[in-house]
């Protein structure tokens, strides 16, 4: 593969010149995988690009059309990351065939999708610098489980499991509610990052055309906790100064709280159980208790009764408050007490957001269906409304390839399609003749239900895009 890299010397020099623009916004391969598998080789990647990656549907998604080649595709920036560590920006394509052939020829470890520019990114050197400006880009959200290390106990760093994935499932539901009910967005899809997170791609016409200030305004509206690079009023991972969310609650926060309450016991108190360790409870939970008298009573109780579970400690807060509210805690009313408990639920479960990832038009994000180079996992889409543990039917979609089974079970990142598994499935189906020769190759593998989910998303987007075009044409006709 060094020959394909060498043949792009000029473009790679451009990537080095511009690398600092994207260093802080591009996710890089790191060491610890979600699940260990064979190292992904160049030949493995080439096989995947030739046979399994659904280029056609990514093309339709980016073009916002099933029939036309639009500027949304031809003026779109793509970036390659190579095994050597080289990073090549400003790739663009003229057609679906050009797109697929170019990726196969380059055989990158992954490719990323960026903005639509005023000109074809490949032609930037022949034009004044001022001619190339970002016009539009899908609005994106990124949830990373490392931002939950202050509360999750099952894993840390880049490791994840089905327990801590629930933070992302709940967080995605909170974000999705706001996107639909507060901003009227319809066309968005959640995609597994391949290791420890999830990306939400919002592709509505009005979302793609948001400028950076409007993108920032929307994400800050949702940034209840206050991300490290945001302006929210909360805290993040260990800054124990209290949330003090204003009352009455904003409708978005109130709605989100109802979602979080339903999962607080299962995720925080039972599965994560972060406060069973008394030291963690003293340093993490007690500072979230607003009243100093209640705080002192709880500390005494937990000191005298060490090792109580998070569930027991949560009950202790209410019991000790009720038993002492008329005397010791008389200045801490019931409403303040209820507000405090709600703040703790929000603090532990509300999604952590990175404002800059969502705000920047020049931000590039790994494409759906790419392979994560550190894990071999496929970045497959998933339905945020489904939590796999909520369903009695445990049919495994990966085995049956049945979309209805996937919808019943939901998404489990521990069983996400992995390149080595897909190769085995493909080879077995080919040997056994268990396939339709007219079908796409990915139909022979467990990618099938995920591609189906993606094509449904693209079909709805294209349908809505045609309606937008019709309205715009009608408006132009009326205004003459």
N, C-alpha and C positions, 0 to 999 in steps of 0.2 A: 504493500500500500504506500510505500514511500514515494513511488513514482508518481502517483496521483497527487501527493502533497507537493512534490517538487515541481510539478507542472503548473502549480498555482502560486508560484513564488511571489508574484506581484500582489495578488490578493491577500496572501498571508502577511506580507509586509504591511498592507493596509490594516490587517487585524491587529498587528502589534502596535501600530500607531493609535488605534482606537480601543485597545484592550482595556485601558484604564476607565473608559466610559462604561464598560459592562462588567468589570471585575466584581463589583459589589452587587450585581443584580443577576448574575448567572450562577445557577446551582452547579457545583462541581462534584465529581465522584469522590466519595470518601470511603473509609476502610470497612466499617462494620455493616454487613448486609442484614436485611430483614430475615432472610433465610439463606443459608449457605448453599451454593451450587457451583458447578464447574465454571472456571474462568471463561468469559466470552471471548472467543478468538476472532480474528479477521474473517476467517471462512464462515464462522457462525453468523456474523453480522451480514455477510454477503448473501448467505442463504436466506436470512430473514427478509432482507430488502428485495430479493428476487422473487420470493414466493409468498410471503405472509403479510407484510405491511400493507394495509388497505389504502394505497396511494390515491385511488379514484375518489374515495369519499373524503379524504383530506383535501383533495383538489376542489371538490364540489363545495365543501365547507368554506374554504378560503375564497373561492370565487363567488360564493353566495348564489350559485346557479348550477343547474344540472346540464345546461346546454351551451352556455356561452363562456368564452374566455374573457374575463373582465380585468379592468385595471387593479381591482382588489387582489388579483392573483399576480399579474405580470409586474406590478410595481411593489410587490411585497418583498420585504427582506427576509432571507433565510440565512442562518449561520450554521457552520459545521464545527464540531469539536472532534479532533483526531486523537488517536491512541498516543501519539507523541506528545500531546499537550498543546499542539498548535490549534489556533482558533481562527476560523476564516469567516469574516462577515461579508455582507453585501452580495450574497448570491441571489439570483432571481431567475425566473424561467418563463418560457413563452407558451408552454402547453403542458398538459398532463404527461405526455410522453417525454418531453424535455425534463420535467420534474423528476420522474422516476429514473430515467437513464442517468441523470446527473448525480442523483444520490447513490445509485448503484456504482457508478464510476468512482466517486469520491470515497465511498464506503466509510463514512465517519462513525465514531462511536455513538453519536446522536446528532440530530439536527434541531435547531430552535427556530421559532417563528417570531417575527418582529412586526414592525409597522408597515403600512402602505405609504409610499412616498409620492411626492409630486412628479418624480421622474423614475425611470427604471434604475434601481440601485447599481446595476452593472455599468451604466453610462455616466456615473457621477464624475469620472475623471475628465470627461469631454465637456463638462458644463461648469459654470461658475459655482462656487461653493454655496452661494445663497439660493441656487436653484433647487437644491435637494432639501426638502423639509418634510417631516412626518405629517401625514394628513389624518390618518385614522388607524385605530388598532382595537382589537377586542379588549374589553375591560376585564381585568383579571383580579382574582383574589388568590392568596397563597396561605395555606395553614401548614405549619411545620411543628411536628411533635416535640422537637427539642425545646420549643418555647413553653412546654408544659412540664419541664423537668423539675420545677419547683413544687409540683403537686403529684405527679405520677410516681409510683413506686415500683411498678412491674418492670420498667425498662428505663434507660437513660441514653442520652446522646443519640446516635443514629439507629439504635435498636428499637424495634417496635414489636407489639404482639396484638392479638385480637382484643385484649382488654383496653390498652391505651388507644387503639384505633377508634374506640367509642367517643373519645374527645373530638375527633375529626367528624364523626357522623353527626354528633349533636351540634357542633360548630357550624357544619355545612347547612343544617336545617335552619339555624338561626339566621345565617346570611341569606339563604334562599327565601325565607319569609319576607325579609326586608326588600330584597330585589323585586319580588313580585308585588307585594302590598304597598310599599312605600314609593317605589320608582317605576313600576309598571313594566319591568323587563320580563320577557317571556322565553327567550332563546338562550339558554345557558346549559352548560354541562360540566359535571365534576369529573376530574381525571386523577387517578392515583399517580403519584410522582415516581413510583417504582421503589421507594425505600421508606421514607418516614413522613410523607405529607400528601397533600392534595391541592390541586389547582382548579379553580373555577373559571371557565372561559365564558364570558357574556358577549354574545354576537349580534344582539339586536342592532339595527341600523342606528338608532339614537345612542346606544351605548358605545358603538365604535367611533362615533363622531364627537364624543366628549373631549373637551380640551383638558389640559393637565390640572387646571384650577378646579374644574368641576369634578374630575376624578378624585382629587384630594378631598373635596367637600363631601363626597359620598362616603369615602372610606373613613373619614374623621367622624362622620355622623354615626358610623357603626363601631367606632373605636372606643367602646365604653371603658375598657381597662386602661387605655393609654399605652400604646406600643412605644418601644424605646425611641423610635424616630417620629412619633406622632405628637399630638398636642392634647390628647385625652387627659382626663383628670384622675385616672386610676393608678394602679401600680402594676409592676410586672416582675414576676419571679423573685420574690424575696424582699422587695421594698415594702416593709410592713408599716406603712403610715396610714392605712385605712382608705377605703374607697370613698365613703361619704357621698354616695350618689344622691343627687338632689331629689327631693320629694315635692309634689307628687311625681311619680315616675313618668318619664317620657313614654308615649305609647309604644315605641320600638322596644324600649327596655322592659316595659311591663309585659309585652307579648313574648319577648325572649325569655323572661323569667319563668313564664308558664311552661315553656319547653324544657328549661333547665331543671325545674323542680321535679319533673317526672323522672329524671334520670339521676338526680343527685344521690339518692340512697344506693342505687345499684352501682354506679360508677365510682363515686367518691367514698362513701362510707363502707360499702361491702368489698368491692374489688380492689381499689387502690389502698384504702385503709391507711392514709398517710399519718394519722395522729395517734396510732397505737404506741409508737415510740414516744415516750413522755418528753424527751428532749425536743423532738420535732413539734409536739403539741405546745410546749412552753414557748418555743421560739417562733412557731408558725401560726398556731391557732389562737393562743391567748392574746397576742397583739391585735387580733381582729375583733376582740371583745371590747366594745366601746366604753363600757362603764368600768371604772377602776375597782369599785367594790365587788362587783360580780367577778371581775378578773381575779381578784385576790382570793375569793371564796373557791373558785374553780381550781386555782393553783394549789391551795391547801388540800382540797379533796383529791386531786390527782396525785399529789405527793404522798398522801396517806394510803391511796389505793392505786398503786402503780400498774401499768400494763393494760389499762382498760382500752378496749377497741375504739376505733373512731366512731362507730355507731353508738357505743355506750357513752362516750364523751359528748357526742352531739345531744343525746338525751339528758345528760347531766346539766348541760347549759340551761335547758328549759326547766328541769326539776329544781335546780338550785335557785334559779330566778324566781319561780313561783313560790318557793318556800320562804324566800327572804324579801320579796318585793315590797312588803308593807313596812319594813323597818330599815334594813341595811341598804337596800337598793331603791329607796323611796323616790329618789330624784331621776330614776331611769324608768320612764313610763312604758306601758305595754306596746305602744306604737313604736317607740324607739327600739325596743327589744325586737319586735318583728322586723323592722327595717334592717337591723344589724344581721339577723339570720339570713335575710334575703341578700344582703351585700356579700355574705360569705359564699352563698350559692353562686352568685354571679362571678365572684373572684375566682372560684375554682373551676368553673365550667364554661364561662363565656369565651368565645373564640379569640385567640391572640392574632392580631393582624399586623402586617408589614405595609405601612403606608406607601413607601417608595415603590414597591413591586407593583402596586395598583395604580399609582399616579403616573409613572414615567411612560411617555409614548415610545421612547427608544428602548424600553425594556424588552428583552427577548426571553421567551419561555419555551422550554422543551415541548416538542409537539406530542399530541396524543399518539399512542401506539409506538413511541420510541422505546428502545431497550435501555433500562438503567444500566450503565456500564459496571457499576459496583455490585449489582445483585443479579443481573440477567433477567429481572422482572420486566414485564411489559407495562407501559403506562396506559392502563386500560381505563375507560370511563366507568362510572358507577352511579347508581341512583341514590341521592342523598336522603330520600324519604324512607328508605328501607334500612332497618338495622337488623342484621342477620340473626341476632339472638332473640328477636321478638317473635320469631315464627317457629311453630312446631314442626313444619315440614322441612326436614333437613336434607332434602334432595340436593345433590351437588351438581350445579350447572356445568362445571368444568368437565365432568364425566359424561354427561348426557348431551352437552351442546344445546340444551333446550332453553330458549329464552324465558319461557314461563317458569322453569325451575329456578333460573337466576332471580326472577322477580319475587319468587316465594322465599328464597333463601337470603337474598341480599348479598352484599359484597364483603368478603373476608380477605384482607390483604395477605394473610398467611397462605392462602390458596390461590393467589393471583397467578395468571399464566406466566410461566417462566420459559425462556428461550429453549433450554434443554428439553423441557417437557414437550413443547410445541414441535421440536424436531423429531422426537420419538413418536408423537401422535401422527405426524405427517408421514413418516416412514412406514409405520404400521398400517395406516389406512391405504397407502400406495401399494404395499406388498399384498394386502388382503383384497385389494380392489374395492374397498369400502368407500366409494366416493362417486360423485357424478362428474363426468369429464367436462361438463359445461359449467360447473361451479368454479368459483374462485378457490384458490388453494387453501386459504385460511378456513374454509368450510370443513376441512378435514381435521381441524384442531379445536381446542377449547377456547380459541379466540372468537368463535362464532357468536355467542350471546352478546359479547361486548361490541363487536362490529354492528350487530343488530341494533343495540342501544344507540350507538353513534349514528347510524344511518337514519334512524327515526328522528333524532335530533336535527340532523342536516335537512331532512325532508321538510320538517316544520319550519326551519329557518328559511329555506328557499321559497316556500309558500308565502311566508310573511314578507320576504324581500320583494316578491313579485307584486304584492299588494301595495307596498311602499312605492314601487316604481309606477304603478298605475295611478296612485294618488298624486304623485309628483307630475306625471304627464298631464293629468286632468287640470292641475293647478296652472301649469304653464300655458295650457290651451285657453283657460279662462282669462289669464292675465295678458295674453297675446304677446 
